[in-house]
Amino acid sequence: MSFGDIPQEVLENIALYTAIDPLLGPPAGLLSFVSSSKRTYDTLALNKNPLLYARICAAKFDLDAPARRLGKD
């Protein structure tokens, strides 16, 4: 098995855990991982995989804070 044979779902999980480690601060490790090959870039680019970046944002930020402060409406 080569790196090119890794399923997209596995690449997304690797990217997610790379981005959220450490939890505080920017997802600095993600850039290195996405730039590691053309396939990873094509699979994990922001315009091609917005759900991954939404998951990263949800993991790094408290998305319930605005609702607690401003109310549900």
N, CA, C and O atoms as a CHARMM CRD file, in Angstrom:
* protein
*
  292
    1    1 MET  N      0.84100  -1.17200   0.00000 PROA 1      0.00000
    2    1 MET  CA     0.00000   0.00000   0.00000 PROA 1      0.00000
    3    1 MET  C      0.89000   1.23900   0.00000 PROA 1      0.00000
    4    1 MET  O      1.85500   1.31600   0.76000 PROA 1      0.00000
    5    2 SER  N      0.56800   2.19500  -0.84200 PROA 2      0.00000
    6    2 SER  CA     1.32700   3.43300  -0.89900 PROA 2      0.00000
    7    2 SER  C      0.47600   4.57900  -0.35000 PROA 2      0.00000
    8    2 SER  O     -0.71200   4.41400  -0.07300 PROA 2      0.00000
    9    3 PHE  N      1.10300   5.72500  -0.20000 PROA 3      0.00000
   10    3 PHE  CA     0.40000   6.88900   0.32000 PROA 3      0.00000
   11    3 PHE  C     -0.77900   7.26300  -0.57500 PROA 3      0.00000
   12    3 PHE  O     -1.80700   7.72800  -0.08300 PROA 3      0.00000
   13    4 GLY  N     -0.64100   7.06800  -1.86100 PROA 4      0.00000
   14    4 GLY  CA    -1.70700   7.38800  -2.80500 PROA 4      0.00000
   15    4 GLY  C     -2.92000   6.48400  -2.68600 PROA 4      0.00000
   16    4 GLY  O     -3.98400   6.81000  -3.21300 PROA 4      0.00000
   17    5 ASP  N     -2.78300   5.35100  -2.00200 PROA 5      0.00000
   18    5 ASP  CA    -3.89000   4.40300  -1.84400 PROA 5      0.00000
   19    5 ASP  C     -4.73600   4.65500  -0.61000 PROA 5      0.00000
   20    5 ASP  O     -5.73900   3.97300  -0.39800 PROA 5      0.00000
   21    6 ILE  N     -4.34900   5.62300   0.20600 PROA 6      0.00000
   22    6 ILE  CA    -5.09500   5.91000   1.43500 PROA 6      0.00000
   23    6 ILE  C     -6.44600   6.51700   1.06000 PROA 6      0.00000
   24    6 ILE  O     -6.48900   7.46600   0.27700 PROA 6      0.00000
   25    7 PRO  N     -7.54100   5.99800   1.59500 PROA 7      0.00000
   26    7 PRO  CA    -8.86900   6.53000   1.27100 PROA 7      0.00000
   27    7 PRO  C     -9.02900   7.99000   1.71900 PROA 7      0.00000
   28    7 PRO  O     -8.37200   8.44100   2.65700 PROA 7      0.00000
   29    8 GLN  N     -9.90600   8.70600   1.03500 PROA 8      0.00000
   30    8 GLN  CA   -10.13100  10.11900   1.32000 PROA 8      0.00000
   31    8 GLN  C    -10.56600  10.34700   2.76700 PROA 8      0.00000
   32    8 GLN  O    -10.13400  11.31100   3.39800 PROA 8      0.00000
   33    9 GLU  N    -11.40500   9.47900   3.28700 PROA 9      0.00000
   34    9 GLU  CA   -11.89000   9.63800   4.65400 PROA 9      0.00000
   35    9 GLU  C    -10.74700   9.58400   5.66700 PROA 9      0.00000
   36    9 GLU  O    -10.74400  10.31800   6.65600 PROA 9      0.00000
   37   10 VAL  N     -9.79000   8.71700   5.41200 PROA 10     0.00000
   38   10 VAL  CA    -8.63400   8.59200   6.30100 PROA 10     0.00000
   39   10 VAL  C     -7.76500   9.84600   6.20500 PROA 10     0.00000
   40   10 VAL  O     -7.29000  10.35400   7.22100 PROA 10     0.00000
   41   11 LEU  N     -7.55700  10.34800   4.97500 PROA 11     0.00000
   42   11 LEU  CA    -6.79900  11.59000   4.80900 PROA 11     0.00000
   43   11 LEU  C     -7.47200  12.74500   5.54900 PROA 11     0.00000
   44   11 LEU  O     -6.79600  13.56700   6.16700 PROA 11     0.00000
   45   12 GLU  N     -8.79500  12.80500   5.48500 PROA 12     0.00000
   46   12 GLU  CA    -9.52500  13.87300   6.17400 PROA 12     0.00000
   47   12 GLU  C     -9.33900  13.77300   7.68400 PROA 12     0.00000
   48   12 GLU  O     -9.15800  14.79100   8.35200 PROA 12     0.00000
   49   13 ASN  N     -9.38000  12.57100   8.22400 PROA 13     0.00000
   50   13 ASN  CA    -9.18400  12.39600   9.66600 PROA 13     0.00000
   51   13 ASN  C     -7.75800  12.75000  10.07800 PROA 13     0.00000
   52   13 ASN  O     -7.55300  13.36300  11.12600 PROA 13     0.00000
   53   14 ILE  N     -6.77900  12.37500   9.27300 PROA 14     0.00000
   54   14 ILE  CA    -5.39400  12.73800   9.56300 PROA 14     0.00000
   55   14 ILE  C     -5.25100  14.26000   9.54500 PROA 14     0.00000
   56   14 ILE  O     -4.61200  14.83800  10.42500 PROA 14     0.00000
   57   15 ALA  N     -5.84400  14.90000   8.54800 PROA 15     0.00000
   58   15 ALA  CA    -5.78200  16.36400   8.45100 PROA 15     0.00000
   59   15 ALA  C     -6.46000  17.01900   9.64300 PROA 15     0.00000
   60   15 ALA  O     -5.95000  18.00200  10.18100 PROA 15     0.00000
   61   16 LEU  N     -7.59600  16.49100  10.06000 PROA 16     0.00000
   62   16 LEU  CA    -8.31500  17.04700  11.20200 PROA 16     0.00000
   63   16 LEU  C     -7.45200  16.97900  12.45900 PROA 16     0.00000
   64   16 LEU  O     -7.29700  17.98300  13.15400 PROA 16     0.00000
   65   17 TYR  N     -6.89400  15.82400  12.75400 PROA 17     0.00000
   66   17 TYR  CA    -6.09300  15.68200  13.96900 PROA 17     0.00000
   67   17 TYR  C     -4.77700  16.45800  13.87000 PROA 17     0.00000
   68   17 TYR  O     -4.24400  16.90200  14.88700 PROA 17     0.00000
   69   18 THR  N     -4.25600  16.62100  12.66500 PROA 18     0.00000
   70   18 THR  CA    -3.06800  17.44400  12.47600 PROA 18     0.00000
   71   18 THR  C     -3.39100  18.90800  12.75300 PROA 18     0.00000
   72   18 THR  O     -2.58100  19.62800  13.33500 PROA 18     0.00000
   73   19 ALA  N     -4.57400  19.34400  12.33500 PROA 19     0.00000
   74   19 ALA  CA    -4.96300  20.74400  12.49400 PROA 19     0.00000
   75   19 ALA  C     -5.30100  21.09700  13.93200 PROA 19     0.00000
   76   19 ALA  O     -5.04700  22.22100  14.36400 PROA 19     0.00000
   77   20 ILE  N     -5.86300  20.16900  14.67500 PROA 20     0.00000
   78   20 ILE  CA    -6.29500  20.51400  16.03400 PROA 20     0.00000
   79   20 ILE  C     -5.25900  20.16900  17.10300 PROA 20     0.00000
   80   20 ILE  O     -5.54800  20.28400  18.29400 PROA 20     0.00000
   81   21 ASP  N     -4.07500  19.75500  16.70600 PROA 21     0.00000
   82   21 ASP  CA    -3.01100  19.49300  17.66200 PROA 21     0.00000
   83   21 ASP  C     -1.90900  20.52500  17.48300 PROA 21     0.00000
   84   21 ASP  O     -1.24700  20.50000  16.44500 PROA 21     0.00000
   85   22 PRO  N     -1.67800  21.39300  18.38800 PROA 22     0.00000
   86   22 PRO  CA    -2.35100  21.60800  19.66300 PROA 22     0.00000
   87   22 PRO  C     -3.68300  22.32400  19.46400 PROA 22     0.00000
   88   22 PRO  O     -3.90700  22.97500  18.44400 PROA 22     0.00000
   89   23 LEU  N     -4.55200  22.19400  20.44400 PROA 23     0.00000
   90   23 LEU  CA    -5.88400  22.76500  20.33900 PROA 23     0.00000
   91   23 LEU  C     -5.84000  24.28500  20.27300 PROA 23     0.00000
   92   23 LEU  O     -6.59500  24.89600  19.51700 PROA 23     0.00000
   93   24 LEU  N     -4.96700  24.89400  21.05400 PROA 24     0.00000
   94   24 LEU  CA    -4.85100  26.34700  21.03800 PROA 24     0.00000
   95   24 LEU  C     -3.91000  26.78400  19.92400 PROA 24     0.00000
   96   24 LEU  O     -2.88500  26.14800  19.67700 PROA 24     0.00000
   97   25 GLY  N     -4.25900  27.85200  19.27000 PROA 25     0.00000
   98   25 GLY  CA    -3.41700  28.40300  18.22300 PROA 25     0.00000
   99   25 GLY  C     -3.89700  28.01200  16.83700 PROA 25     0.00000
  100   25 GLY  O     -4.84900  27.24700  16.68600 PROA 25     0.00000
  101   26 PRO  N     -3.23000  28.54600  15.83200 PROA 26     0.00000
  102   26 PRO  CA    -3.63700  28.26500  14.45400 PROA 26     0.00000
  103   26 PRO  C     -3.31200  26.83000  14.04700 PROA 26     0.00000
  104   26 PRO  O     -2.45500  26.19100  14.65600 PROA 26     0.00000
  105   27 PRO  N     -3.98800  26.32900  13.02900 PROA 27     0.00000
  106   27 PRO  CA    -3.72400  24.95400  12.55500 PROA 27     0.00000
  107   27 PRO  C     -2.46400  24.89500  11.69100 PROA 27     0.00000
  108   27 PRO  O     -2.53900  24.58300  10.50200 PROA 27     0.00000
  109   28 ALA  N     -1.32700  25.18900  12.27600 PROA 28     0.00000
  110   28 ALA  CA    -0.07800  25.31600  11.53000 PROA 28     0.00000
  111   28 ALA  C      0.35700  24.01500  10.86000 PROA 28     0.00000
  112   28 ALA  O      0.90300  24.05300   9.75700 PROA 28     0.00000
  113   29 GLY  N      0.13400  22.88700  11.48500 PROA 29     0.00000
  114   29 GLY  CA     0.55400  21.61300  10.90700 PROA 29     0.00000
  115   29 GLY  C     -0.23400  21.21400   9.67500 PROA 29     0.00000
  116   29 GLY  O      0.21600  20.38200   8.88800 PROA 29     0.00000
  117   30 LEU  N     -1.39500  21.79800   9.50600 PROA 30     0.00000
  118   30 LEU  CA    -2.24100  21.43900   8.36800 PROA 30     0.00000
  119   30 LEU  C     -1.60400  21.84000   7.04500 PROA 30     0.00000
  120   30 LEU  O     -1.70000  21.09800   6.06800 PROA 30     0.00000
  121   31 LEU  N     -0.96200  22.98600   6.99600 PROA 31     0.00000
  122   31 LEU  CA    -0.34600  23.45600   5.75600 PROA 31     0.00000
  123   31 LEU  C      0.70500  22.47800   5.25700 PROA 31     0.00000
  124   31 LEU  O      0.75800  22.17700   4.06500 PROA 31     0.00000
  125   32 SER  N      1.52900  21.98700   6.14600 PROA 32     0.00000
  126   32 SER  CA     2.56200  21.02100   5.75100 PROA 32     0.00000
  127   32 SER  C      1.94100  19.73500   5.22800 PROA 32     0.00000
  128   32 SER  O      2.40900  19.17200   4.23800 PROA 32     0.00000
  129   33 PHE  N      0.89600  19.27400   5.88700 PROA 33     0.00000
  130   33 PHE  CA     0.26000  18.02900   5.46600 PROA 33     0.00000
  131   33 PHE  C     -0.43300  18.18700   4.11300 PROA 33     0.00000
  132   33 PHE  O     -0.29500  17.33000   3.23900 PROA 33     0.00000
  133   34 VAL  N     -1.16700  19.26400   3.94100 PROA 34     0.00000
  134   34 VAL  CA    -1.88500  19.48100   2.66700 PROA 34     0.00000
  135   34 VAL  C     -0.89500  19.66800   1.52300 PROA 34     0.00000
  136   34 VAL  O     -1.18200  19.29400   0.38500 PROA 34     0.00000
  137   35 SER  N      0.26100  20.24200   1.81800 PROA 35     0.00000
  138   35 SER  CA     1.27100  20.48000   0.78100 PROA 35     0.00000
  139   35 SER  C      2.16000  19.27000   0.50700 PROA 35     0.00000
  140   35 SER  O      3.06400  19.35200  -0.32600 PROA 35     0.00000
  141   36 SER  N      1.92600  18.16600   1.18100 PROA 36     0.00000
  142   36 SER  CA     2.81800  17.01100   1.04900 PROA 36     0.00000
  143   36 SER  C      2.73700  16.32700  -0.31100 PROA 36     0.00000
  144   36 SER  O      3.71300  15.71900  -0.75200 PROA 36     0.00000
  145   37 SER  N      1.59500  16.41600  -0.97800 PROA 37     0.00000
  146   37 SER  CA     1.49000  15.83400  -2.32200 PROA 37     0.00000
  147   37 SER  C      0.33900  16.48200  -3.07500 PROA 37     0.00000
  148   37 SER  O     -0.53300  17.11700  -2.48200 PROA 37     0.00000
  149   38 LYS  N      0.35100  16.31500  -4.36500 PROA 38     0.00000
  150   38 LYS  CA    -0.71500  16.88200  -5.19100 PROA 38     0.00000
  151   38 LYS  C     -2.05700  16.25300  -4.83600 PROA 38     0.00000
  152   38 LYS  O     -3.08400  16.93200  -4.82300 PROA 38     0.00000
  153   39 ARG  N     -2.04700  14.98100  -4.55300 PROA 39     0.00000
  154   39 ARG  CA    -3.30000  14.29700  -4.20400 PROA 39     0.00000
  155   39 ARG  C     -3.89000  14.82900  -2.89900 PROA 39     0.00000
  156   39 ARG  O     -5.09500  15.06200  -2.81000 PROA 39     0.00000
  157   40 THR  N     -3.04400  15.02000  -1.89200 PROA 40     0.00000
  158   40 THR  CA    -3.59200  15.54300  -0.63700 PROA 40     0.00000
  159   40 THR  C     -4.11100  16.95500  -0.82800 PROA 40     0.00000
  160   40 THR  O     -5.14100  17.32100  -0.26200 PROA 40     0.00000
  161   41 TYR  N     -3.40400  17.75500  -1.62300 PROA 41     0.00000
  162   41 TYR  CA    -3.89400  19.10800  -1.88400 PROA 41     0.00000
  163   41 TYR  C     -5.22900  19.06000  -2.62300 PROA 41     0.00000
  164   41 TYR  O     -6.17100  19.76500  -2.25900 PROA 41     0.00000
  165   42 ASP  N     -5.30800  18.23200  -3.65800 PROA 42     0.00000
  166   42 ASP  CA    -6.54800  18.13000  -4.42500 PROA 42     0.00000
  167   42 ASP  C     -7.70200  17.60600  -3.57900 PROA 42     0.00000
  168   42 ASP  O     -8.85200  17.98600  -3.80100 PROA 42     0.00000
  169   43 THR  N     -7.41500  16.75600  -2.62900 PROA 43     0.00000
  170   43 THR  CA    -8.44500  16.17900  -1.77700 PROA 43     0.00000
  171   43 THR  C     -8.86000  17.10000  -0.63700 PROA 43     0.00000
  172   43 THR  O    -10.03200  17.14500  -0.26200 PROA 43     0.00000
  173   44 LEU  N     -7.89000  17.84000  -0.08500 PROA 44     0.00000
  174   44 LEU  CA    -8.13500  18.58200   1.14900 PROA 44     0.00000
  175   44 LEU  C     -8.15900  20.10100   0.98700 PROA 44     0.00000
  176   44 LEU  O     -8.24000  20.81800   1.98400 PROA 44     0.00000
  177   45 ALA  N     -8.09100  20.60000  -0.23400 PROA 45     0.00000
  178   45 ALA  CA    -8.12600  22.04900  -0.44600 PROA 45     0.00000
  179   45 ALA  C     -9.44800  22.62300   0.06100 PROA 45     0.00000
  180   45 ALA  O    -10.47900  21.95200   0.01800 PROA 45     0.00000
  181   46 LEU  N     -9.41100  23.85400   0.53700 PROA 46     0.00000
  182   46 LEU  CA   -10.58000  24.49700   1.12600 PROA 46     0.00000
  183   46 LEU  C    -11.76800  24.51700   0.17500 PROA 46     0.00000
  184   46 LEU  O    -12.89500  24.24700   0.59000 PROA 46     0.00000
  185   47 ASN  N    -11.53600  24.82900  -1.07200 PROA 47     0.00000
  186   47 ASN  CA   -12.65800  24.90600  -2.02200 PROA 47     0.00000
  187   47 ASN  C    -13.20500  23.53600  -2.41300 PROA 47     0.00000
  188   47 ASN  O    -14.30300  23.45000  -2.96200 PROA 47     0.00000
  189   48 LYS  N    -12.46900  22.47900  -2.14400 PROA 48     0.00000
  190   48 LYS  CA   -12.93100  21.13700  -2.50300 PROA 48     0.00000
  191   48 LYS  C    -13.42800  20.33600  -1.30400 PROA 48     0.00000
  192   48 LYS  O    -14.09700  19.31600  -1.47400 PROA 48     0.00000
  193   49 ASN  N    -13.10400  20.79300  -0.08900 PROA 49     0.00000
  194   49 ASN  CA   -13.49500  20.04600   1.09900 PROA 49     0.00000
  195   49 ASN  C    -13.86100  21.01100   2.23700 PROA 49     0.00000
  196   49 ASN  O    -13.20000  21.01600   3.27600 PROA 49     0.00000
  197   50 PRO  N    -14.90300  21.82100   2.05100 PROA 50     0.00000
  198   50 PRO  CA   -15.25600  22.78700   3.09300 PROA 50     0.00000
  199   50 PRO  C    -15.71500  22.12700   4.39600 PROA 50     0.00000
  200   50 PRO  O    -15.58900  22.73000   5.46200 PROA 50     0.00000
  201   51 LEU  N    -16.24000  20.91400   4.33300 PROA 51     0.00000
  202   51 LEU  CA   -16.67700  20.22700   5.54500 PROA 51     0.00000
  203   51 LEU  C    -15.50400  19.95700   6.49700 PROA 51     0.00000
  204   51 LEU  O    -15.66300  20.04500   7.71400 PROA 51     0.00000
  205   52 LEU  N    -14.35400  19.63700   5.96000 PROA 52     0.00000
  206   52 LEU  CA   -13.16400  19.42600   6.79500 PROA 52     0.00000
  207   52 LEU  C    -12.84400  20.69600   7.57100 PROA 52     0.00000
  208   52 LEU  O    -12.58100  20.63800   8.77200 PROA 52     0.00000
  209   53 TYR  N    -12.86500  21.82900   6.90400 PROA 53     0.00000
  210   53 TYR  CA   -12.52500  23.08800   7.56600 PROA 53     0.00000
  211   53 TYR  C    -13.60900  23.51700   8.54700 PROA 53     0.00000
  212   53 TYR  O    -13.31600  24.19000   9.53600 PROA 53     0.00000
  213   54 ALA  N    -14.83700  23.14300   8.29100 PROA 54     0.00000
  214   54 ALA  CA   -15.90900  23.38600   9.25800 PROA 54     0.00000
  215   54 ALA  C    -15.68700  22.53900  10.51100 PROA 54     0.00000
  216   54 ALA  O    -15.91800  23.01200  11.62400 PROA 54     0.00000
  217   55 ARG  N    -15.24300  21.29500  10.33900 PROA 55     0.00000
  218   55 ARG  CA   -14.94800  20.42700  11.48300 PROA 55     0.00000
  219   55 ARG  C    -13.77200  20.96900  12.28900 PROA 55     0.00000
  220   55 ARG  O    -13.78200  20.91100  13.51900 PROA 55     0.00000
  221   56 ILE  N    -12.75800  21.49400  11.60100 PROA 56     0.00000
  222   56 ILE  CA   -11.60100  22.08100  12.28300 PROA 56     0.00000
  223   56 ILE  C    -12.04700  23.29800  13.08600 PROA 56     0.00000
  224   56 ILE  O    -11.65500  23.45600  14.24300 PROA 56     0.00000
  225   57 CYS  N    -12.85500  24.14800  12.48600 PROA 57     0.00000
  226   57 CYS  CA   -13.35200  25.34000  13.16400 PROA 57     0.00000
  227   57 CYS  C    -14.18200  24.95800  14.38700 PROA 57     0.00000
  228   57 CYS  O    -14.04600  25.56800  15.44700 PROA 57     0.00000
  229   58 ALA  N    -15.03300  23.95700  14.24200 PROA 58     0.00000
  230   58 ALA  CA   -15.86800  23.51600  15.35900 PROA 58     0.00000
  231   58 ALA  C    -15.02500  22.93800  16.48900 PROA 58     0.00000
  232   58 ALA  O    -15.38900  23.06500  17.65800 PROA 58     0.00000
  233   59 ALA  N    -13.90800  22.31000  16.15600 PROA 59     0.00000
  234   59 ALA  CA   -13.04200  21.73100  17.18800 PROA 59     0.00000
  235   59 ALA  C    -12.20600  22.80100  17.89100 PROA 59     0.00000
  236   59 ALA  O    -11.91900  22.67600  19.08100 PROA 59     0.00000
  237   60 LYS  N    -11.82100  23.83400  17.17600 PROA 60     0.00000
  238   60 LYS  CA   -10.93100  24.85200  17.73700 PROA 60     0.00000
  239   60 LYS  C    -11.66400  25.98100  18.45000 PROA 60     0.00000
  240   60 LYS  O    -11.08500  26.64400  19.31100 PROA 60     0.00000
  241   61 PHE  N    -12.92900  26.21000  18.10500 PROA 61     0.00000
  242   61 PHE  CA   -13.66200  27.33500  18.66800 PROA 61     0.00000
  243   61 PHE  C    -14.92000  26.85600  19.37500 PROA 61     0.00000
  244   61 PHE  O    -15.50400  25.83800  19.00600 PROA 61     0.00000
  245   62 ASP  N    -15.32500  27.59300  20.38200 PROA 62     0.00000
  246   62 ASP  CA   -16.55600  27.30400  21.10300 PROA 62     0.00000
  247   62 ASP  C    -17.71400  27.90600  20.30300 PROA 62     0.00000
  248   62 ASP  O    -18.00100  29.09700  20.42200 PROA 62     0.00000
  249   63 LEU  N    -18.36600  27.09300  19.49900 PROA 63     0.00000
  250   63 LEU  CA   -19.42900  27.58800  18.63500 PROA 63     0.00000
  251   63 LEU  C    -20.72300  27.85800  19.38400 PROA 63     0.00000
  252   63 LEU  O    -21.61600  28.51500  18.84900 PROA 63     0.00000
  253   64 ASP  N    -20.84200  27.37000  20.59700 PROA 64     0.00000
  254   64 ASP  CA   -22.05400  27.61900  21.38700 PROA 64     0.00000
  255   64 ASP  C    -21.98300  28.93200  22.15600 PROA 64     0.00000
  256   64 ASP  O    -22.99400  29.37700  22.69900 PROA 64     0.00000
  257   65 ALA  N    -20.82300  29.55500  22.21200 PROA 65     0.00000
  258   65 ALA  CA   -20.67900  30.79400  22.97600 PROA 65     0.00000
  259   65 ALA  C    -21.60600  31.91100  22.49200 PROA 65     0.00000
  260   65 ALA  O    -22.24600  32.55000  23.32600 PROA 65     0.00000
  261   66 PRO  N    -21.70800  32.17500  21.19200 PROA 66     0.00000
  262   66 PRO  CA   -22.62900  33.22800  20.76300 PROA 66     0.00000
  263   66 PRO  C    -24.07500  32.95200  21.17800 PROA 66     0.00000
  264   66 PRO  O    -24.79700  33.87200  21.56000 PROA 66     0.00000
  265   67 ALA  N    -24.49000  31.70900  21.10600 PROA 67     0.00000
  266   67 ALA  CA   -25.86300  31.36800  21.50500 PROA 67     0.00000
  267   67 ALA  C    -26.07300  31.58200  22.99900 PROA 67     0.00000
  268   67 ALA  O    -27.14200  32.02200  23.42200 PROA 67     0.00000
  269   68 ARG  N    -25.04800  31.26900  23.80300 PROA 68     0.00000
  270   68 ARG  CA   -25.16800  31.48700  25.25400 PROA 68     0.00000
  271   68 ARG  C    -25.22700  32.97700  25.57800 PROA 68     0.00000
  272   68 ARG  O    -25.94900  33.39000  26.48500 PROA 68     0.00000
  273   69 ARG  N    -24.47900  33.76900  24.84600 PROA 69     0.00000
  274   69 ARG  CA   -24.43300  35.19500  25.15500 PROA 69     0.00000
  275   69 ARG  C    -25.60900  35.96700  24.55400 PROA 69     0.00000
  276   69 ARG  O    -26.14300  36.88000  25.18200 PROA 69     0.00000
  277   70 LEU  N    -26.00400  35.59900  23.35000 PROA 70     0.00000
  278   70 LEU  CA   -27.02200  36.36800  22.62400 PROA 70     0.00000
  279   70 LEU  C    -28.39800  35.74000  22.65500 PROA 70     0.00000
  280   70 LEU  O    -29.37500  36.39100  22.28500 PROA 70     0.00000
  281   71 GLY  N    -28.50300  34.51300  23.07900 PROA 71     0.00000
  282   71 GLY  CA   -29.76600  33.79900  23.06200 PROA 71     0.00000
  283   71 GLY  C    -29.91100  32.97900  21.79800 PROA 71     0.00000
  284   71 GLY  O    -29.17100  33.17300  20.83400 PROA 71     0.00000
  285   72 LYS  N    -30.84400  32.08300  21.80400 PROA 72     0.00000
  286   72 LYS  CA   -31.02600  31.17600  20.65500 PROA 72     0.00000
  287   72 LYS  C    -31.52900  31.89900  19.41400 PROA 72     0.00000
  288   72 LYS  O    -31.22700  31.50000  18.29000 PROA 72     0.00000
  289   73 ASP  N    -32.29600  32.96300  19.62100 PROA 73     0.00000
  290   73 ASP  CA   -32.83800  33.70200  18.46900 PROA 73     0.00000
  291   73 ASP  C    -31.78500  34.61800  17.89600 PROA 73     0.00000
  292   73 ASP  O    -32.04500  35.32500  16.92200 PROA 73     0.00000
